[in-house]
Amino acid sequence: MSSSKTALVTGAYGEIGKAICRQLAEKDYNVIMIGKDESALKSAAEAIEKQTKNANIRYIKVDLSRKSTIREFAEQWQDKIDLLINNAATTPKHPIDSLEGVETQWATNVLGYYRMMKYLSPYMESSDDPRIVNVASYWAGGLDLDDPEFRNRYYDNDTAYRQSKQADRMLSAAFAQKLKEKGITVNAVHPGDVNSKLSNSLGYGGHESPDQGADTPVWVATAPELKGVSGKYFEHRQETTDQFSLEEERVQRLVNLCESYE
């Protein structure tokens, strides 16, 4: 490992994830690419190393929809972490349960973020500028805390995705407060609108390049002027009021709900 900072990025082989990893590699980060498709991870890592000439690109297979694999990954980790970017997301058109029996979008897009922050934040405490960036979306809303897995209502992948991104924004505010005393900042961002597998699953295309999509997440993750800034939500490099995070009672209910899966 080089003497530069270490960044963990989930969803590392999607269009935005790859661009995030490459931009961090260009900034001389040790980049740890995380996802569940080992072949896709290997291919993306090799391409980024070739493009950036950064030899400190690694990949680790982790299924972000499963508590067991995230915990195992965290327990085996031994190094300091400077940056965690939670980017992994999925939006299947039909309801699918994870191998642990949890609806896949809720398991990956929400519980995956929650667990990565919970289990890996202790490794960030020794960093001089530890940051967590949660890739959320402006396409957010409709969170049903009484039926997050669509057991009692009709499953629609767009509805499920929107509620998961609302939850990510709310969890960012919760962890910003929780980790404040540790000096770890937590912010949420909307990436650019990129044509990707995920956007296609939602029935959309995208008018921005992967690099444009990665721009705000990487900026929030690395900008010197944002050192110490926490609990914020950004779109297009602009801080934007997040009405969901202001609902303190519902934020706490969400945290309690996530913890009930542990």
C-alpha positions as CSV (number, residue, x, y, z in Angstrom):
1,M,0.0,0.0,0.0
2,S,1.2,3.5,-0.7
3,S,1.2,6.3,1.8
4,S,-1.9,7.9,0.3
5,K,-5.4,7.7,1.7
6,T,-7.5,4.6,1.4
7,A,-11.0,4.8,0.0
8,L,-13.7,2.0,0.0
9,V,-16.3,2.3,-2.8
10,T,-19.4,0.0,-3.0
11,G,-21.1,-0.6,-6.3
12,A,-17.7,-0.2,-7.8
13,Y,-18.3,-1.7,-11.3
14,G,-21.5,0.2,-12.2
15,E,-21.2,3.3,-14.5
16,I,-21.0,5.8,-11.7
17,G,-19.1,3.5,-9.4
18,K,-16.3,2.9,-11.9
19,A,-16.0,6.7,-12.6
20,I,-15.8,7.4,-8.8
21,C,-13.1,4.8,-8.4
22,R,-11.1,6.1,-11.4
23,Q,-11.3,9.7,-10.2
24,L,-10.1,8.7,-6.8
25,A,-7.3,6.7,-8.3
26,E,-6.3,9.8,-10.3
27,K,-6.1,11.6,-6.9
28,D,-3.6,8.9,-5.7
29,Y,-6.1,7.1,-3.3
30,N,-5.6,3.5,-2.5
31,V,-9.0,2.3,-3.9
32,I,-10.8,-0.7,-2.6
33,M,-13.6,-1.6,-5.1
34,I,-16.5,-3.5,-3.5
35,G,-19.3,-5.5,-5.1
36,K,-20.7,-9.0,-5.5
37,D,-19.7,-9.8,-9.0
38,E,-16.0,-10.8,-8.8
39,S,-15.5,-10.9,-12.6
40,A,-16.9,-7.4,-13.1
41,L,-14.8,-6.1,-10.2
42,K,-11.6,-7.6,-11.6
43,S,-12.3,-6.2,-15.1
44,A,-13.1,-2.7,-13.7
45,A,-10.0,-2.7,-11.4
46,E,-7.7,-3.8,-14.2
47,A,-9.1,-1.1,-16.5
48,I,-8.7,1.6,-13.8
49,E,-5.2,0.6,-13.0
50,K,-4.2,0.7,-16.7
51,Q,-5.9,4.1,-17.2
52,T,-4.5,5.8,-14.1
53,K,-1.2,4.0,-13.6
54,N,-2.2,3.7,-10.0
55,A,-1.0,0.3,-8.8
56,N,-3.0,0.5,-5.5
57,I,-6.3,-0.7,-6.9
58,R,-7.9,-3.7,-5.1
59,Y,-11.2,-5.4,-5.2
60,I,-13.1,-7.4,-2.6
61,K,-16.2,-9.4,-3.2
62,V,-19.0,-8.5,-0.8
63,D,-22.7,-9.0,-1.2
64,L,-24.1,-5.7,0.1
65,S,-27.6,-7.3,0.5
66,R,-26.3,-9.7,3.2
67,K,-25.5,-8.9,6.8
68,S,-23.3,-11.9,7.1
69,T,-21.0,-11.0,4.2
70,I,-20.7,-7.3,5.3
71,R,-19.9,-8.4,8.9
72,E,-17.3,-10.9,7.7
73,F,-15.7,-8.3,5.6
74,A,-15.6,-5.8,8.4
75,E,-14.2,-8.3,10.9
76,Q,-11.4,-9.2,8.5
77,W,-10.5,-5.6,7.7
78,Q,-7.4,-4.4,9.5
79,D,-6.3,-1.1,7.9
80,K,-7.2,2.5,8.5
81,I,-10.0,3.9,6.3
82,D,-10.1,7.5,5.2
83,L,-13.1,7.5,2.9
84,L,-16.2,5.3,2.5
85,I,-18.5,5.9,-0.4
86,N,-21.7,3.9,-0.3
87,N,-22.8,3.8,-3.9
88,A,-24.2,0.2,-4.4
89,A,-27.8,0.2,-5.5
90,T,-30.2,-2.2,-7.3
91,T,-33.8,-1.8,-8.5
92,P,-35.2,-5.1,-9.8
93,K,-38.4,-4.8,-11.7
94,H,-40.0,-7.6,-9.8
95,P,-39.8,-8.3,-6.0
96,I,-36.8,-10.5,-5.1
97,D,-35.6,-11.4,-1.7
98,S,-32.0,-11.5,-0.7
99,L,-30.4,-14.8,0.4
100,E,-31.2,-13.7,3.9
101,G,-34.9,-13.2,3.1
102,V,-35.1,-9.4,2.9
103,E,-36.5,-7.6,-0.1
104,T,-33.5,-6.8,-2.2
105,Q,-33.8,-3.1,-2.6
106,W,-34.3,-2.6,1.1
107,A,-31.5,-5.0,1.9
108,T,-29.0,-3.5,-0.5
109,N,-29.8,0.2,-0.9
110,V,-30.7,0.8,2.8
111,L,-29.4,-1.9,5.1
112,G,-26.2,-2.2,3.1
113,Y,-25.5,1.5,3.7
114,Y,-26.4,1.2,7.4
115,R,-24.2,-1.8,8.0
116,M,-21.2,-0.4,6.1
117,M,-21.3,2.7,8.2
118,K,-21.9,0.8,11.4
119,Y,-19.3,-1.8,11.0
120,L,-16.5,0.1,9.2
121,S,-16.7,3.5,10.9
122,P,-14.4,2.3,13.8
123,Y,-11.6,1.9,11.3
124,M,-12.0,5.6,10.3
125,E,-11.3,7.1,13.7
126,S,-7.6,7.3,13.2
127,S,-7.8,9.2,9.9
128,D,-7.1,12.9,10.0
129,D,-10.1,13.6,7.7
130,P,-12.5,10.7,7.7
131,R,-15.4,11.1,5.4
132,I,-18.5,9.0,4.5
133,V,-20.4,9.9,1.4
134,N,-23.7,8.2,0.7
135,V,-24.9,8.3,-2.9
136,A,-28.6,9.0,-2.6
137,S,-30.8,10.8,-5.1
138,Y,-33.1,13.7,-5.7
139,W,-35.5,10.9,-6.8
140,A,-36.6,10.2,-3.3
141,G,-39.8,10.0,-1.2
142,G,-42.6,7.8,-0.1
143,L,-40.8,5.9,2.6
144,D,-43.2,3.5,4.4
145,L,-41.7,2.7,7.8
146,D,-44.5,0.2,8.4
147,D,-44.0,-1.8,5.3
148,P,-40.5,-1.2,3.9
149,E,-40.3,-4.5,2.2
150,F,-43.7,-4.3,0.4
151,R,-45.2,-7.3,2.2
152,N,-48.6,-5.6,2.4
153,R,-48.6,-3.4,-0.6
154,Y,-48.0,-3.7,-4.4
155,Y,-44.3,-3.8,-5.3
156,D,-43.2,-1.2,-7.8
157,N,-39.5,-0.9,-8.3
158,D,-39.7,2.9,-8.8
159,T,-41.6,3.3,-5.5
160,A,-39.1,1.0,-3.8
161,Y,-36.1,2.9,-5.2
162,R,-37.5,6.3,-4.2
163,Q,-38.1,5.2,-0.6
164,S,-34.7,3.6,-0.4
165,K,-33.0,6.9,-1.5
166,Q,-35.1,8.8,1.0
167,A,-33.9,6.4,3.7
168,D,-30.3,6.9,2.6
169,R,-30.6,10.7,3.0
170,M,-32.1,10.2,6.5
171,L,-29.5,7.7,7.6
172,S,-26.8,10.2,6.5
173,A,-28.2,12.7,8.9
174,A,-28.5,10.1,11.7
175,F,-24.9,8.9,11.3
176,A,-23.6,12.4,11.0
177,Q,-24.9,13.0,14.5
178,K,-23.8,9.6,15.8
179,L,-20.2,9.9,14.5
180,K,-19.8,13.6,15.3
181,E,-17.7,13.0,18.4
182,K,-15.5,10.6,16.4
183,G,-14.7,13.4,13.9
184,I,-16.2,11.4,11.0
185,T,-18.3,13.4,8.6
186,V,-21.3,11.9,6.8
187,N,-22.9,13.6,3.8
188,A,-25.4,12.5,1.2
189,V,-25.3,13.4,-2.5
190,H,-27.3,13.2,-5.7
191,P,-25.0,12.0,-8.5
192,G,-25.5,13.0,-12.0
193,D,-28.2,11.5,-14.3
194,V,-26.2,8.8,-16.1
195,N,-27.5,6.2,-18.5
196,S,-26.9,3.0,-16.6
197,K,-28.3,-0.4,-15.8
198,L,-30.0,1.1,-12.8
199,S,-31.6,4.0,-14.6
200,N,-32.7,1.7,-17.4
201,S,-34.4,-0.6,-14.8
202,L,-36.4,2.5,-13.7
203,G,-37.4,3.3,-17.3
204,Y,-35.0,6.2,-17.7
205,G,-31.9,7.0,-19.8
206,G,-29.5,9.7,-18.7
207,H,-28.0,12.8,-20.2
208,E,-24.8,13.0,-18.3
209,S,-21.5,11.1,-18.6
210,P,-20.3,8.7,-15.9
211,D,-17.6,11.3,-15.0
212,Q,-20.3,14.0,-14.6
213,G,-22.3,11.5,-12.5
214,A,-19.3,10.9,-10.3
215,D,-18.3,14.6,-10.0
216,T,-20.4,15.6,-6.9
217,P,-19.7,12.4,-4.9
218,V,-16.0,12.7,-5.5
219,W,-16.0,16.5,-4.7
220,V,-17.8,16.0,-1.4
221,A,-15.4,13.1,-0.6
222,T,-12.2,15.1,-1.3
223,A,-12.7,18.8,-1.4
224,P,-10.5,20.5,1.2
225,E,-13.1,23.2,1.8
226,L,-15.6,20.5,3.0
227,K,-13.4,19.2,5.8
228,G,-15.5,19.0,8.9
229,V,-18.8,19.6,7.0
230,S,-21.3,17.0,8.0
231,G,-25.0,16.1,7.9
232,K,-25.5,17.9,4.6
233,Y,-27.1,16.9,1.3
234,F,-25.6,18.1,-2.0
235,E,-26.8,18.2,-5.6
236,H,-24.5,19.5,-8.4
237,R,-21.9,20.6,-5.9
238,Q,-24.5,22.7,-4.1
239,E,-25.7,22.2,-0.6
240,T,-29.5,21.6,-0.8
241,T,-32.0,21.5,2.0
242,D,-33.1,17.9,2.7
243,Q,-36.6,18.0,4.2
244,F,-36.5,14.3,5.0
245,S,-33.5,14.7,7.4
246,L,-35.4,17.4,9.3
247,E,-38.1,14.9,10.4
248,E,-36.2,13.8,13.6
249,E,-38.8,11.4,14.9
250,R,-39.0,9.5,11.6
251,V,-35.2,9.5,11.3
252,Q,-35.0,7.8,14.7
253,R,-37.7,5.4,13.7
254,L,-35.7,4.5,10.6
255,V,-32.6,3.9,12.7
256,N,-34.5,1.7,15.0
257,L,-36.0,-0.2,12.1
258,C,-32.6,-0.8,10.6
259,E,-31.2,-2.0,13.9
260,S,-34.0,-4.5,14.2
261,Y,-32.5,-6.4,11.3
262,E,-29.2,-6.8,13.1
